[in-house]
Amino acid sequence: MVMFFPNYKINGMVVNVNPATIQILEDTKLEVVFINIADCYSLSVDISGEGSVTKNPDKDYYVKGEAVTIFAVPKPGWYFDHWEGDAAGSSTSKTFTMDSDKYVKAVFKTPLYYYVLTRFTEGRGHITKEPSKPYYTSEETVTIRAIPEPGWYFDHWEGDISGTEATVSLRLQKDTTVIAVFKECTYTINVNIIGGGTVTLAPEKDYYRYGDVVAVSANPAPGWLFDSWSGSLSGSNLSHLITVNQDMNITAKFKDKVQISFNKSATDHHVWADYLTSINVGSDLVINLGWYYIQNGQTYYLKVDNVSISPYNGYSSYSLSPVSLDNGYATQTITIENVQTELNINVVIGEYVKVNTIAYRADGTVFPSSFLKITQSPAPSYTVYETSGLYKKGERVTFSAPPYTQAHVFHYWRWEGDSIWTSNNPVTYTINKSGTLGAYYDEL
């Protein structure tokens, strides 16, 4: 068991000092008090700032229920601010009744002074402060930021601070002046070239300032074609106006071949096309069309009706050869000279048909055309392979035969090779293929 000596009792009076000196003038009763330390409590003291704390009574341990008073004593130039821990408030003294171990902290501070923060700038920019106030105490933290205008950058601080960090936190210990130094940005335009060609910059300079306007142009070399921009530019326009606001990397891509896209209208009779899908810039594009114009004893009348080229860019003109016939095989050639760009070519192939008309007597003999004339409306007007009197496939044609002639009366119409007939006269057909239309008569 650990015992603790708290005091003496001399004739019933408590004496806390040890050792104690007494003067004996009468019969005296002296008691020495020891207490089990497990029944005692401690008072721990901590200090923030400059000062001290005294305890009355000043002991290591206190018995339960004992009163103890603490006093906060600041050093010169400091003041007591407040208690923390098991004490609170700003009174310099505090009295406890000890019923447990206690901890107190005395906080001392220096007197508050107010300082002014003055801001200046060199160059183009401004300084913010947070919090924004006219004065700051020595205990406050103020954060300043240097913010450049577009085309400028923050370089460094001058005045009562230094450094290159744009954001700085300060505790003022005097009236303070800060100077933010801003410098103007300069930018470069770096040009890369893929293929054959050049790029011009106007104006052309080693360095550009923020907001400078520069004309950028791509100039393909002979036999080359400008394709596209990449990097800080995009698209396929030959020239751009750019406003400089950063370092720029521009790549101009040139190509020496162009791609050809070809489409032709659908036809019932097969037509093939022979051409190069990729050709050198500046070369001629030749498209050869071919088909069998005689097949299984039937003649197929075809020719190119229209050629459309896009983009336009001067390619609206082209040369188209006449249809050439050779041993049942037909060809026609489209030529586009000096191609300088990728092309989309659409060809419309016309299909034409020839219709023969014959009038038959009842005995199957044929009326002479000079005697009995069958009329057609509209009349055939197209010529293909130097063969005239053709219709365009899909035309609507009305045929009319005389109702009576040479003791004969009109009976019906019928296409050769077809079993279907009609007695309508006149009659209208959609012409989709070549053939012979017969007008059949009976005797009166």
Secondary structure, DSSP 8 states (H G I E B T S, - for coil): --EEEEEEEETTEEE--SS-----SS---EEEEEEEGGGEE-EEEEEESSEEEEEES--S-EETT-EEEEEEEE-TT-EEEEEEET--SS-SEEEEE-SS-EEEEEEEE----EE-EEEEEESSEEEEEES--S-EETT--EEEEEEE-TTEEEEEEEES--BS-SEEEE--SS-EEEEEEEEE-EE-EEEEEESSEEEEEES--S-EETT-EEEEEEEE-TT-EEEEEEET--SS-SEEEEE-SS-EEEEEEEESEEEEEEEE---SS--EEE--SEEETT--EEEEEEEESEETTEE-EEEEEEEEEES-TTTT--EE---EEETTEEEEEEEE-S--S-EEEEEEEEEEE-EEEEEE-TTS-B--TTTS--EEES---EEETTEEEEEETT-EEEEE--SEETTEEEEEEEETT---EE--SSEEEE--S-EEEEEEEEE-
